[in-house]
Amino acid sequence: MSIKHGLLALLSEGPAYGAALKADFEQRTGNTWPVNVGQVYTTLDRLQRDALVAADDPDAEGRIRYRLTDDGRTELDRWWRTPVDRQATPREELVIKLALAVDSPGIDSSAVAQAQRSATMHRLQQLTRLKTSIDVATDFAWLMVVEHQLFAAEAEIRWLDQLEASLSRYGHRTPTPSAASEHPTAAEVSR
Amino acid sequence: MTATLPAPQRAMVTEPVLQLLDVTRIHGSGETAVHALRGISLEIGAGELIAVMGPSGSGKSTLLNIAGALDAPTTGAVEICGVMLEKLSATELAKLRRTRVGVVFQDYNLIPSLTAAENIGLPLELDGMNATLARQEARAALRELGLIGLSDRFPDQLSGGQQQRVAIARALIGERKLVLADEPTGALDSVTGEEVLALLRARCDAGAAGLLVTHEPRHAAWADRVVYLRDGVIVDAHSVADAGPGVLR
């Protein structure tokens, strides 16, 4: 995702200047996604080119206000209605690291998993403390962002638990080249 | 293998509420002997909540039973509030268990024929306090927890989350300083489970010592320290205090 739909969503609440859009975007997403002002203007230019956004004439100070067009509103509605695509092949460092670890001679993949679980549990503890400090009345969006991180960390720990249990049950198995080629790719699975 | 956990700073000042010293527990003997715990050392100070995680059969329940003086170690020592358990007679042990330790179960275990306030006051009555006074103490405890409205309700008139909060109040009524919680959120939905954990956390912040057994990483994360057991051994332990740099903003 680019910040394109984020900007469209903010503009649906009323016309705004580029600098205000940047500040609003960061604040509303709990500063999880810092953007630079150049990125905002490049995106606005592209949205203008595609007629999703229209620009007013510059004011006395040379600032330009942007507003949503009807096409822009249609595109935004489509975005709200469409689920985020989760079918893309994961390219996470942790997955790659452990996938390599389980078949690497001399590497104790249980130890790798355990070290990760320890680190992720730290993070879960920190996030839990952070969550209890949030004033829900004024900062609900921030709470939502933190809870997403909490559930993601929890899921990672559960996955690592499962991996460890499987490793102790089935032991380490070095695949032969022919066996390796029998594995479907993630892209095939997702079809 | 023995894993010793460093005591946190504040527990150095006060005496630990619970201390396990190189505890082993072997069920049965000979070829069929099961080594449920193999050299566990652990201490919990006032104000601390410790979570214990680990797969089924890792020794979590045995650890909880030994911590609650419901089972005795094969070797090693257990101390609750400075009292070495092995030196106690059966009567003394029962008294210590009754007056110092509270247990919270997955299925709440409230007595159905008693109201919330009567359930909470019951341990005090068993300690010899008269019923009226015990009831007053129970109401005070409920008020402190913001649950005073539930005083006269019977367990079947309470939601699962409310029953569990009453059970936590009962576990820590009077002089009880140690609360042992065995999957206290197991029967609750995610949001209600969080509320129960928040209460357990608050009771520990107010000076209790808590030992929580859970399968839920998100619930274990409320603890000051999380201990992983596998095959009766602590394989990993970490505290929120020695966590790295801050997260997010």
Interface residues (C-beta under 8 A of the other chain):
Chain A: G30 N31 T32 Q114 R117 S118 M121 H122 R123 L124 Q125 Q126 L127 T128 R129 L130 T132 V145 V146 Q149 L150 F151 A153 E154 I157 R158 D161 A165
Chain B: P55 A198 E216 P217 R218 A220 A221 W222 A223 V226 Y228 V235 D236 H238 S239 V240 A243 G244 G246 V247 L248 R249
